[in-house]
Amino acid sequence: MAFFEKQGYKVRRTSGRDYGVDFYVETPGGKKFAIEVKTRRIGVPDVLSVASSNYSGTFGKGYSPVIVSSGEILPLAEQVASQNGVMVVRSEGPDVAPRLRFIESFVALVEVLAGSGQIQTRDPIEVINRATRSTILSPDDITTLRKLLATRNKVVHQREVQTNELEEAVTTCKSLITKLESKS
């Protein structure tokens, strides 16, 4: 938690029963996350706990649910997370901040894509797949979007991702958001 505060994030710890969330983070850019931290393997019950809190409004409006774990993420849990709009990030220690900055930008991009294409799903992969089949994106934008999705997959699966790659991806997300918003 102190780590996020050092990064300039506003942090609020949950009190008492946490309903599947350990703390809330608001980035300097205003994006809000409800974060559950695990140090063990992530299964479907972990994801459903966070997802149900999100659906019930326990977090409040505007929070994106995230599970950060140093343990393995079971494939079915990852699938259920994606279908329910829960981002699962496998990470340890200091590398979580650049990953969260990327996730912040990626989530914002998915929200803009969903709104511009009137796509009704919480699954970011499905939003991107539908957006690439629509007429709202140019062929270059589709290529860029696929690269961003590959970066997202690296982040989720704890694959090697350099900080400069994440920073470049954040800039790319922001650029694509600006472009899409100017079209609407």
Residue frames as qw, qx, qy, qz and C-alpha x, y, z in Angstrom:
[[0.000, 0.886, 0.463, 0.000, 0.00, 0.00, 0.00],
 [0.299, -0.798, 0.121, 0.510, 2.79, 2.43, 0.88],
 [0.479, -0.044, 0.599, 0.641, 4.32, 1.54, -2.46],
 [0.217, 0.673, 0.595, 0.382, 1.32, 2.99, -4.32],
 [0.199, -0.936, -0.201, 0.209, 1.37, 6.12, -2.16],
 [0.456, -0.523, 0.352, 0.628, 5.03, 6.69, -3.10],
 [0.364, 0.236, 0.659, 0.615, 3.96, 6.53, -6.75],
 [0.127, 0.036, -0.050, -0.990, 1.57, 9.43, -6.18],
 [0.392, -0.350, -0.742, -0.417, -1.59, 7.35, -5.98],
 [0.478, -0.366, 0.306, -0.738, -4.34, 8.04, -3.46],
 [0.448, -0.006, -0.894, 0.020, -4.82, 4.90, -1.40],
 [0.568, -0.351, 0.252, -0.701, -7.65, 3.95, 0.94],
 [0.119, 0.105, -0.979, 0.125, -7.56, 0.69, 2.89],
 [0.591, -0.397, -0.507, -0.485, -10.81, -1.16, 3.42],
 [0.234, -0.371, 0.631, -0.640, -11.98, -1.48, 6.98],
 [0.687, -0.026, 0.564, -0.458, -13.43, -4.56, 8.63],
 [0.725, 0.273, 0.627, 0.079, -14.95, -6.94, 6.11],
 [0.103, -0.495, 0.410, 0.759, -13.29, -6.12, 2.80],
 [0.716, 0.517, 0.304, -0.358, -15.72, -7.85, 0.41],
 [0.849, 0.307, 0.298, 0.309, -12.92, -9.21, -1.73],
 [0.393, 0.782, -0.060, 0.479, -10.92, -5.97, -1.87],
 [0.669, -0.304, -0.317, 0.599, -7.92, -4.97, 0.25],
 [0.173, -0.574, -0.092, 0.795, -7.66, -1.33, -0.80],
 [0.456, 0.815, 0.355, 0.047, -8.76, 1.28, -3.29],
 [0.475, -0.280, 0.252, 0.795, -6.32, 3.21, -5.45],
 [0.392, 0.879, 0.254, -0.095, -6.90, 6.36, -7.45],
 [0.692, 0.122, 0.192, 0.685, -4.21, 7.25, -9.94],
 [0.146, -0.432, -0.007, 0.890, -3.04, 10.82, -10.56],
 [0.105, -0.046, -0.602, -0.790, -5.04, 10.59, -13.81],
 [0.539, -0.049, 0.191, -0.819, -8.24, 9.88, -11.88],
 [0.702, 0.025, -0.647, -0.297, -8.67, 6.19, -12.76],
 [0.560, -0.449, 0.480, -0.504, -9.95, 4.17, -9.79],
 [0.594, 0.161, -0.785, -0.071, -9.07, 0.58, -8.95],
 [0.772, -0.457, 0.248, -0.365, -10.39, -1.79, -6.29],
 [0.460, 0.518, -0.718, 0.067, -7.41, -4.04, -5.58],
 [0.911, -0.354, 0.139, -0.159, -7.32, -7.48, -3.98],
 [0.201, 0.681, -0.702, 0.058, -3.84, -8.81, -3.23],
 [0.976, -0.162, 0.073, -0.129, -3.11, -12.52, -3.02],
 [0.069, -0.694, 0.714, 0.067, 0.15, -14.34, -2.40],
 [0.530, -0.033, 0.847, -0.035, -1.19, -17.69, -3.52],
 [0.125, 0.172, 0.816, 0.537, -2.76, -19.35, -6.52],
 [0.387, 0.211, 0.105, -0.892, -5.84, -17.56, -7.90],
 [0.137, 0.242, 0.950, 0.144, -8.91, -19.69, -8.51],
 [0.140, -0.511, -0.590, -0.609, -12.47, -19.03, -9.69],
 [0.403, -0.727, -0.533, 0.156, -13.80, -18.32, -6.14],
 [0.388, -0.415, -0.053, 0.821, -11.26, -15.48, -5.76],
 [0.064, 0.122, 0.455, 0.880, -12.38, -13.92, -9.03],
 [0.274, -0.582, -0.676, -0.359, -16.08, -14.35, -8.27],
 [0.408, -0.624, -0.446, 0.496, -15.66, -12.69, -4.88],
 [0.199, -0.336, 0.115, 0.913, -14.21, -9.56, -6.49],
 [0.070, -0.227, -0.639, -0.732, -16.63, -9.67, -9.44],
 [0.286, -0.638, -0.710, -0.076, -19.70, -9.97, -7.20],
 [0.303, -0.609, -0.276, 0.679, -18.57, -7.00, -5.13],
 [0.105, -0.135, 0.368, 0.914, -18.16, -5.04, -8.35],
 [0.175, -0.385, -0.731, -0.535, -21.62, -5.99, -9.64],
 [0.345, -0.659, -0.647, 0.165, -23.31, -5.27, -6.31],
 [0.056, 0.858, 0.055, 0.508, -21.85, -1.78, -6.15],
 [0.742, -0.572, -0.181, 0.299, -19.84, -2.48, -3.00],
 [0.598, -0.006, 0.070, 0.799, -16.87, -0.57, -4.46],
 [0.101, 0.736, 0.138, -0.655, -18.90, 2.41, -5.52],
 [0.661, 0.726, 0.183, -0.052, -19.12, 3.79, -9.04],
 [0.374, 0.881, -0.290, 0.016, -16.14, 3.96, -11.36],
 [0.431, -0.606, 0.668, 0.022, -13.81, 1.39, -9.82],
 [0.746, 0.377, -0.515, -0.191, -12.11, -1.22, -12.00],
 [0.848, -0.447, 0.262, -0.114, -11.55, -4.47, -10.10],
 [0.504, 0.617, -0.594, 0.106, -8.00, -5.86, -10.08],
 [0.903, -0.414, 0.110, 0.041, -6.48, -8.90, -8.42],
 [0.290, 0.757, -0.571, 0.130, -2.69, -8.72, -7.99],
 [0.933, -0.310, 0.165, -0.073, -1.04, -12.02, -7.16],
 [0.024, -0.682, 0.720, 0.126, 2.44, -13.44, -6.90],
 [0.566, -0.050, 0.819, -0.079, 0.92, -16.91, -7.34],
 [0.122, 0.091, 0.837, 0.525, -0.27, -18.88, -10.33],
 [0.507, 0.253, 0.116, -0.816, -3.51, -17.86, -12.03],
 [0.493, 0.151, 0.856, 0.029, -5.57, -20.90, -12.99],
 [0.065, 0.081, 0.626, 0.773, -6.76, -20.84, -16.63],
 [0.158, -0.625, -0.735, -0.211, -10.45, -21.07, -15.74],
 [0.279, -0.717, -0.331, 0.546, -10.04, -18.24, -13.21],
 [0.191, -0.290, 0.318, 0.882, -8.46, -16.10, -15.92],
 [0.040, -0.330, -0.738, -0.587, -11.35, -16.85, -18.27],
 [0.253, -0.728, -0.632, 0.087, -13.97, -16.01, -15.61],
 [0.297, -0.577, -0.098, 0.754, -12.06, -12.81, -14.75],
 [0.113, -0.056, 0.488, 0.864, -12.03, -11.69, -18.37],
 [0.145, -0.490, -0.759, -0.403, -15.74, -12.41, -18.78],
 [0.353, -0.776, -0.504, 0.139, -16.54, -10.37, -15.67],
 [0.172, 0.888, -0.027, 0.425, -14.28, -7.37, -16.23],
 [0.654, -0.724, 0.192, 0.109, -11.82, -8.31, -13.48],
 [0.510, 0.717, -0.451, 0.150, -8.19, -7.68, -14.41],
 [0.887, -0.428, 0.104, 0.138, -5.79, -10.23, -12.93],
 [0.342, 0.824, -0.414, 0.178, -2.13, -9.20, -12.78],
 [0.927, -0.243, -0.111, 0.263, 0.58, -11.62, -11.80],
 [0.298, 0.771, -0.243, 0.507, 3.33, -9.55, -10.29],
 [0.733, -0.448, -0.321, 0.399, 5.77, -9.23, -7.46],
 [0.495, -0.460, -0.088, 0.732, 7.12, -6.15, -5.76],
 [0.045, -0.582, 0.054, 0.810, 8.08, -2.93, -7.50],
 [0.072, 0.001, 0.706, 0.704, 7.18, -3.99, -11.04],
 [0.101, 0.593, 0.793, -0.096, 3.49, -3.68, -10.19],
 [0.043, 0.693, 0.161, -0.701, 3.40, 0.15, -10.59],
 [0.127, 0.363, -0.535, -0.753, 4.28, 0.30, -14.31],
 [0.034, -0.224, -0.946, -0.234, 1.96, -2.64, -14.88],
 [0.043, 0.650, 0.650, -0.391, -0.87, -0.82, -13.12],
 [0.092, 0.585, -0.129, -0.795, -0.19, 2.36, -15.16],
 [0.109, 0.106, -0.790, -0.594, -0.52, 0.27, -18.31],
 [0.032, -0.427, -0.903, 0.042, -3.68, -1.42, -17.04],
 [0.075, 0.631, 0.346, -0.691, -5.12, 2.04, -16.25],
 [0.187, 0.462, -0.391, -0.773, -4.56, 3.18, -19.84],
 [0.101, -0.023, -0.929, -0.355, -5.69, -0.13, -21.32],
 [0.045, 0.515, 0.802, -0.299, -8.94, -0.10, -19.30],
 [0.159, 0.629, 0.107, -0.753, -9.60, 3.50, -20.39],
 [0.167, 0.300, -0.663, -0.665, -9.05, 2.51, -24.03],
 [0.055, -0.239, -0.963, -0.111, -11.42, -0.46, -23.72],
 [0.104, 0.603, 0.581, -0.537, -14.07, 1.82, -22.18],
 [0.209, 0.558, -0.204, -0.776, -13.76, 4.28, -25.11],
 [0.144, 0.124, -0.857, -0.478, -13.91, 1.44, -27.64],
 [0.020, 0.390, 0.908, -0.151, -16.97, -0.06, -25.95],
 [0.151, 0.652, 0.360, -0.650, -18.70, 3.32, -25.95],
 [0.191, 0.499, -0.400, -0.744, -17.83, 4.24, -29.53],
 [0.278, 0.071, -0.859, -0.423, -18.98, 0.89, -30.86],
 [0.676, -0.244, 0.130, -0.684, -21.83, 0.52, -28.38],
 [0.599, 0.138, -0.788, 0.032, -20.41, -2.83, -27.35],
 [0.657, -0.527, 0.140, -0.520, -22.21, -4.33, -24.36],
 [0.915, -0.077, -0.359, 0.165, -19.67, -6.61, -22.67],
 [0.467, -0.850, 0.246, 0.006, -17.29, -6.43, -19.72],
 [0.880, -0.093, 0.308, 0.351, -14.72, -8.68, -21.39],
 [0.027, -0.806, 0.283, 0.519, -11.87, -6.47, -22.68],
 [0.309, -0.178, 0.809, 0.469, -10.75, -9.11, -25.17],
 [0.318, 0.566, 0.754, 0.106, -14.27, -9.31, -26.63],
 [0.103, 0.900, 0.139, -0.399, -14.48, -5.50, -26.82],
 [0.128, -0.618, 0.547, 0.550, -11.25, -5.41, -28.79],
 [0.340, 0.104, 0.874, 0.331, -12.30, -8.30, -31.05],
 [0.281, 0.748, 0.599, -0.060, -15.60, -6.58, -31.86],
 [0.006, 0.877, -0.073, -0.474, -13.89, -3.21, -32.37],
 [0.245, -0.401, 0.687, 0.555, -11.46, -4.71, -34.88],
 [0.281, 0.345, 0.846, 0.294, -14.43, -6.01, -36.89],
 [0.149, 0.840, 0.431, -0.294, -16.18, -2.63, -36.88],
 [0.502, 0.665, 0.199, 0.516, -15.62, 0.39, -39.09],
 [0.291, -0.956, -0.031, 0.004, -14.46, 2.68, -36.26],
 [0.560, -0.620, 0.413, 0.362, -10.80, 1.69, -36.61],
 [0.501, 0.721, -0.415, -0.237, -8.33, 2.03, -39.45],
 [0.935, 0.142, -0.302, 0.121, -6.11, -0.94, -40.39],
 [0.367, 0.475, -0.504, 0.621, -3.19, 0.77, -38.59],
 [0.466, -0.458, 0.338, -0.678, -5.34, 1.24, -35.47],
 [0.960, -0.109, -0.088, -0.242, -6.27, -2.44, -35.55],
 [0.754, 0.308, -0.437, 0.382, -2.58, -3.41, -35.73],
 [0.020, 0.499, -0.461, 0.734, -1.84, -1.08, -32.81],
 [0.720, -0.351, 0.151, -0.580, -4.73, -2.51, -30.82],
 [0.965, 0.026, -0.261, -0.007, -3.49, -6.06, -31.36],
 [0.510, 0.388, -0.500, 0.582, -0.03, -5.05, -30.11],
 [0.300, -0.461, 0.370, -0.749, -1.61, -3.50, -27.01],
 [0.905, -0.207, -0.038, -0.371, -3.58, -6.69, -26.42],
 [0.837, 0.201, -0.423, 0.284, -0.32, -8.68, -26.65],
 [0.158, 0.443, -0.492, 0.733, 1.20, -6.37, -24.02],
 [0.641, -0.376, 0.170, -0.647, -1.88, -6.84, -21.83],
 [0.964, -0.044, -0.241, -0.104, -1.44, -10.61, -22.10],
 [0.581, 0.335, -0.516, 0.532, 2.21, -10.32, -21.03],
 [0.193, -0.450, 0.395, -0.778, 1.18, -8.28, -17.99],
 [0.822, -0.254, 0.038, -0.509, -1.55, -10.72, -17.01],
 [0.980, 0.031, -0.195, 0.037, 0.67, -13.78, -17.45],
 [0.537, -0.768, 0.290, 0.193, 3.75, -12.28, -15.71],
 [0.824, 0.349, 0.139, 0.424, 5.82, -12.56, -18.82],
 [0.498, -0.296, 0.044, 0.814, 8.91, -10.41, -19.16],
 [0.214, 0.868, 0.341, 0.292, 7.85, -6.85, -19.94],
 [0.477, 0.050, -0.151, 0.864, 10.34, -4.02, -19.86],
 [0.062, -0.659, -0.410, 0.627, 9.29, -0.78, -18.15],
 [0.043, 0.386, -0.324, -0.863, 10.00, 1.19, -21.36],
 [0.108, -0.201, -0.857, -0.462, 7.69, -1.17, -23.28],
 [0.133, -0.628, -0.730, 0.233, 4.93, -0.48, -20.75],
 [0.067, -0.600, -0.102, 0.791, 5.54, 3.28, -20.90],
 [0.062, 0.152, -0.604, -0.780, 5.35, 3.19, -24.70],
 [0.136, -0.394, -0.884, -0.213, 2.13, 1.18, -24.50],
 [0.089, -0.657, -0.516, 0.543, 0.62, 3.77, -22.11],
 [0.023, 0.467, -0.219, -0.856, 1.47, 6.54, -24.60],
 [0.102, -0.052, -0.809, -0.577, -0.02, 4.49, -27.44],
 [0.092, -0.547, -0.822, 0.127, -3.25, 3.88, -25.48],
 [0.038, -0.662, -0.274, 0.697, -3.60, 7.59, -24.75],
 [0.038, 0.311, -0.481, -0.819, -2.95, 8.50, -28.37],
 [0.122, -0.235, -0.881, -0.391, -5.56, 6.03, -29.62],
 [0.080, -0.626, -0.677, 0.379, -8.08, 7.28, -27.04],
 [0.010, 0.564, -0.020, -0.826, -7.57, 10.87, -28.24],
 [0.086, 0.118, -0.703, -0.696, -8.02, 9.76, -31.84],
 [0.128, -0.400, -0.898, -0.131, -11.22, 7.81, -31.08],
 [0.073, -0.651, -0.522, 0.545, -12.70, 10.60, -28.98],
 [0.042, 0.435, -0.220, -0.872, -12.09, 13.14, -31.74],
 [0.110, -0.101, -0.822, -0.549, -14.11, 10.95, -34.14],
 [0.157, -0.532, -0.829, 0.064, -17.17, 10.92, -31.88]]
